Amino acid sequence: MAHIVILGAVIGGMPMAFEMRENARAEDRVTVISNIATLHFVPSNPWVAVKRQAQRCANA
């Protein structure tokens, strides 16, 4: 079993975490460590403003 740790979230860390999860074995763990408690993905703001995407909050 491998434990993959990704430092930093947002624009680079989250896509890397999803990519690693797809390529990892079922028994491997992927952990994302960030200095912020919530993820605020700035490029999605226009979609939230026009209500084409719901605003969601995922807390650790």
N, C-alpha and C positions, 0 to 999 in steps of 0.2 A: 504494500500500500504506500502510495506517495502522498505527501501533503504539500500542495502547491500554494505558495503564499504570494499574493500580488499586493504591492505597496502602492496605494493611491487608487482613487476611484475615478469618477467623472469620465472625461473624454477618452482616456487611454485605458484605465484600469478595468472598467466594466466590460468594454468589448473584449479585452484580453481574457477576462474571467469566463465570459460565455464561450469564447473560442477554446480555452483550455478545458472547460467542462465537456464540450463536444468531443474533444480528442483524448480525454483522460479515460482510464478504465473505470468501471463501475465502483470499485473499492477505493478509488483515489478521492481525496478531499481537496476542494478549492476554497481558499479563504481570501477575502479582500479586506485589507486594513486601510482605513482612511482617517484623516484628522477631523472629519466632519461627521455629524450624526445622521444627516439626511442628504440625499442626492438631489441636486437641483440641476437638471440638464437644460442649459440655457437655450440651445437650438429649438427646443420644443415650446418655448414661450409663445410664439405667434399662434400655434395651434390651440393652445389652452385659451388664449385671449378670444379667439373666434369660436370657441366651444366645439371644435372638431376633435379635440382630445381632452379627456377628463384629467384633471389634476389629481395625482396620486402621491401619497407620501408613504415611504417605506422606512420605518425606523429599525435600527439594529437591535 
